[in-house]
Amino acid sequence: MSEELQTRSFNVRAANSENSTVLKYAQCNPVSSMERLKLEIRRVINDIFVAARDKDFEALSELNDWGAGFTKFGDSPPLERLDGDNARHYDTVLFTNITDFTCVVEDLRVDIFGDTAVATCYLNYGGIFVNDYSFEARRVSAKSRATFVLHHAGGKWRVVHQHLSKLGNGDSALFGEDSPE
C-alpha cells in the first residue's frame, strides 16, 4: 500500500493543475487495517468527483455499481428516487454540461459494517452550467449534505446508493430559480 494510504487523516481536495489532480494528505503514523479500509473508501469518494470533473464516464461506471440495486436521491431535478440506469443518465448529462467543475469534500466520515460502508460528508461544489439548447451559461455553486452507501465485492468498494440534500439559502440553484439574496 502506498505511503499516501498509510495516513490517519485524509483531506480531500481536488484541484486542477495542468490537468493533474492534487491530493493533500495530513501526515501521521501508520494506521490499522480498519483505517486502511476507510482510506480506500475515502479514495473512492474522492475519485468520483475527480472523474466527474474530468468527464471520465468510464471511471464513474467503475466507482458506482449502477446495477439493479443502485438508487440515488439527488439535490437537483429530478428530485425523485432514481434507479441505476436513470442515475447514470442524469449524471452523464449533468457532468457533460458543466465546465470548470470543482468539488471539495468536507468532514468525511466513514463507518464500515462488514462488506457495507456508509460515508457521510458535506460537498461544496460549483462550476459553469451550459445549456446547449439555449446557448446560455451561468455559474452555479452549492453546499450539500451527502451520504454514500458502498458495497465491497470483487476486491473493490463501489457506491450502491447516493443521497444529496442542499444546505442553506445562500447557494445558487443548479437548476431553477436563483436563491434569494
N, C-alpha and C positions, 0 to 999 in steps of 0.2 A: 504494500500500500504506500502511496506517495507521502512525502512529508506534509503536503498540503492537507491530506485527510487525517493526519495524526495531530490535529489541533483541537482544543477543547471548545473554543468559541468560533463561530462562523458568521461573518458579517457579509451578507450577500449584496453586492453592488456590481451591476454590470455597466460598464462604460465603454463607449465606442472610441477606440484609439487606433485609428488607421485599420478598421475592421477587425481588431482583436479585442477579446474580452479581458478585462482586468478584474480579477477577483482579489479582494482584500481579506486576508485571514488574520485573526488575532493569534499570536504565538503563545502556546502553553506547553505543558508536559504531555507526553504520550497518553492516550486515553484507553478506556476499557473497550471490549468488543461491542457492548451496547452503545457506547458513544460513537464508535465507528459506524455502526448501522445507522444511527441518527445522522451522521455526517453524509452517508450515502443518500439518504432521503433528502437532506438539505440540498445536496448536489442536484438531485432530480428536479426539485422545485426551482432552483436557480436556472438549470438548463432549459426548462420550459420557456422562461422569459427571454433567454438568450436566443433560442430557436425562433420564438415569435418575432423578436427584433430583427433577426437575420432572414426572416421569411423562409425558414428551413422546415417545410411541412413534413418531410420525411422524418426528421428528428422529433417533431411533435408527435408523430404517429408512434414512434418508438417509446416515448415517455408517457403517453396516455394509452390506456387499454380501451380503445373506443369500441370494444366488442359489445355483445348482447347485454352485459350487466352495467355498462357505463351510464352515469347520469350526471347532469350539470344544471345548477341554477346560476345564471349569470347576473351581472349587475347592469346589463344593458339589454334592450329588447332583442329577442322576445323574452319576457320575464316569466317564462313557464319552464317546467322541468323538460330538459332535452335528453334524448337518448344519444347513444354514441355517434350514429351517423349524422344526426342533426347538429350535435355539438361540434363535430369535426367540420361540417359545412359552415356553420356560423363563425367558428374560429378562423377558418381559412379566408372567408370573406372579410372579416374584421382586420386580420393582420395583413391581408393583401392591400387594404385601403388605408392603412395608417402608416405614415412615414415618420422618421425621426422618433421612433418609439423608444421610451425609456421606462424602466420599472425598477423601483427599489423595494426590496422585501425587508420589512422591519419586524423585530420581535418575533422571529420564527421559533415556534415551539413544536417539538416532535415527540409523540408518545407512541410506543410500539406495543402491540398486543399480538404476539406470535408472528404470523405471516401477514398481519394487517397493521397499518400505521395511520395515525391521524396527525396532520401538520396544520397548525393554525398560525396566522400572521396578519400583518397589515401590508397592503400594497399601495405604494404611491406611484402612479403611472401617468403617462401622458404621451402626446405626440401630435401630429397633424393629420386629421381625418380628411381624406379626399373623397368627394362624391363624384365618381367618374361620369354619372349621368347628367349632373347639373354643372359640372366643371367648377365646383366650389370646393374650398378647403378652409378648415378652421382648426385652430389649436384647441386641444382638449386636455383636461387633466382631472384626476380623481384620486381619492383615497378610499380604499375599501377594506373591509374585513374579509379574510379568505380562509376557507377550510378545504383541505385536500385529504382524501382518503386514498391510501396506496395499498397495493397488494403485492406480496413478494412471490414470484413464480418464475421458473426458468432461470434462476440466478440473478434476477433483477427486480427492482421496485418499479411499479408503474401505477399511474393515477387511475382510479376507477370511479371517483366522484369528485366534483368541484362545486363549491358553493361560495359565491361572492356577494357581498352586500355593501353598498356605498355608505360612506360616513359623511356627515356634515352638510351644511348648506353652502359652503364656500366653494364647492367644486363646480367646475363647468361640466355639464352633462355630456356624455359621449354621443348620445342621440337625444333628440327632442329639444325642449326649451332650455336656455341657459338658466343657471341658478340665479335667484335674485341677489342683488348686491347689498 
